[in-house]
Amino acid sequence: MSSVPDGKKLIRSPSGLRMVPENGAFSSPFSLDEPQWVPDKECPRCMQCDTKFDFIKRKHHCRRCGRCFCDKCCSKKVPLQRMCFVDPVRQCAECSLVSQKEMEFYDKQLKVLLGGGTFVVTLGTSEKSETMTCRLSNNHRYLFLDGESHFEVELSRISSMQILTDGTSPGVSVCQQFLIDVAAFLHVSHISFLSFQGSCLKMERLIHLRFLFFITGSPKHLRGN
């Protein structure tokens, strides 16, 4: 249930300190498990540049992928919020780029989702719409829809997403990229685009959200007010 307290605990892993939920069943759907490290005996050479390890050339494990590298190929320490690390951790070049992109999601888009916005919501096949506030729960597991009624949508049940565009601007807008990033974090299986006539500036004021979620068993339409 979404009403379960979001208690946290500090744990120490081989990779560093992590602040994780007391109950693992209520962890964020955005979170990742720590990888199994490649055993030392299975990586005599750097998996990037093929440098042979010895007493001088030491091996280091990337905290995100678990592979082993030399210091040159695994020197960056980057925040890894999806694994709940308290401090920046050592990552290979490829993983550090991914983690840096995710930092923008956590620092910007996720804060927007937690703050919430106003929507006109149509539930199921009903023709009646209701103005509601939509926001993400603190543990990132639910979308709360609050108005005359109250609904909780579990993010893990979202199977596809439609994103409305103005049909005039080429390429992907900031608004659309925001929703694509959210879908990527949720591993949404299908994303489609629909055209509409409207003001992108107005959308930005309404936190860029204008979309249609299909929930398994019951479609729910959300339209930016």
N, C-alpha and C positions, 0 to 999 in steps of 0.2 A: 504494500500500500504506500501511496505517496506521503502519508502522514507519519511514517516512521522517522524518528529523529535522525538528522544527518550527522551523527557523531563521527569524529575523526580520531585517528591514533597515529603516533609517530613510530615508524619501524626502521630498522637498519638492514639493508641488503648488501650483497657484495659490491653493488654499484654505487651505493650512497644512501642518504636518509630520504625516506618517502613518507608523505602525509597521506594516508589512505583511509577509506571509510572503515569504521569498526565492523560493519557487516558487509562483507564483500558482495552480497547479493544486491546491494543498493549502490554499487559503484556507478559512475557516470558511463553512459554508452559511448562516450568519446574516449574513454581510457583504454590503454593498452597494457597487456601483461609484459613483464620483463622477459626478454628472450633467453633461451638456453645458450650459454657461451660455447663456442666451438672448443673442444678440449685441446689443451696445449700440445699434446702429442700428435694431434691431427693437423696442426698448422705450423710447420717448420719455417714457412716463408710468409711474408706479408701478402695478404690476399688482394692487395691493390697493385703494388709495384714489384712484387716477387723478390724483395730483398730478403736474404737469409738471416734468420735470427741467431744471435750469439750473445756473449756476455756484454758486448757493447750495444748491439742493436737489439733492444728489448721489444717484446711484443705487448700490445695493448688491445683490449677488447672494446669494441664499440658498444655502448650501453643500450643502443636502440636495436641493432641487428644481431649482436652477439658474435660477429666475425672478428678475427684478429688482424691487426695491422701494425706497421712500424710507427714510431712517434711522428714522423713526417706526414704520414697518411691518416693519422688519427689524433691530431693535436688540438682540435677545437673543442672547447667546453661550451655547450649551448643548453639553455633551458629545455627541459623535456617534460612539459606539463601533462602530457597524455599518460605518462607513467608516474605522475605525482611526485617527482623528485623535488626536494626542497631547494637544492642548489643546481647550477649548471653542471652537466656531466659530459665526459669525453665521448665524442662521436666521430665517425668517419666522415669524409667530405660529402658523400652522397646523403647520408642520414642527416647531417647538420643542415643541409639545404632544406630538406623536408621539415625539420623541426623549426627552422626559422620562419617558414611560411605558416606553420601552425601557430606560432607565437602571435602573428597578426590576427588570426581567427580568435584566439583566446583574449587578446588585448582589446580588440575592437568589436567584431561581429558577435561574440558570445555575450559581451556586456549589453549589446543592443537587445539580444534575445531575452536576457534576464530582466532587463528593464521593462520590456513588453511594449505593446502598441494596441491601437484601436482597430477593430475589424467589424465588417458586416458578415455574419456567419449564417450559413444555411446548412441545417443538419439533415443528412440522409436525403430522401426524396421530397422532403417538405418544401413548399413554396414560400413559407414564412421565414423571414430573415430577422436576425436579432443583432443589435450592436453589443459587442463584447470586447473585453480586454484580454489579449492573448499574451502570455509570457511563459518563459521556460522556468521550471522548478530549479531550486538551488542545487539539487543533485543531478540536474540535466536529464532526468529520466522521463519527465512528463511535460506536456504543454497544458497549461491551465487556461481555460476559457471561462471568464467571469462576466456575468451580466445579470439578467433576471434569472437565468439558469446558471449552473456550474457544471463544467465537464472537464475530465482529465483524459488526455490522449497520451498513451504510452509511445514514446518515440520508436521503440523497437518494432512497433506494429505498422509503421509507415512503410509502404511498399513502393510507392511511386509519387512523383511530384510534377505538377504542371506550373510553369513560370510564365507569367504574362509579360509581353514586350509591347513597346509602342509601335512597332512595325516600321519605323522610319530610320532609326540609327543603326549603322552597320556595326558588326562585331558584337562583343559581349559587354554590356554596361556594368557599372559598379553594382547596381541593384541586382542584376542577374548573377554576377559572379559570387555575390554574397550568398545567394540561395544555392548555387552550385556547390560552394564550399561546405555548406551545411549538409547537403545531400551526400557529399563525398564522405563526410565524417560518419554519417548514418548508414553508409553502404546501401543507399537507395538504389533499387534495381533498375528503375526507369525514370528518365527525366525528359519531358517534352516542353516545347515552347508554343505559346499562343499569342496572337497579335491583338492589341487593343489600342484605342485612341485615348490618350491621356497625357498628363503632365508628369515628367520624371521628377521635376522639382517637388511637386506635391507628394510623390511617392517617397522622396528622400525625407520630407518632413514627417512622413508617417513610417519612418524607419525602414524604408525600402521593401516592406513586406506586402506582397500582393500575390497570393498563390493558392493553389488547390491541392490539398492533401487527399490521397486515397488511402483510407484505413481499411485493413483487411476486414471484410464483412460489412462495412458500412462507410460509404464515401461521405466526407465532410467538406463542404465548400467554405473557404475563407477568402473574403475580398476586402482589400484595404479600403477604409472608410473615406 
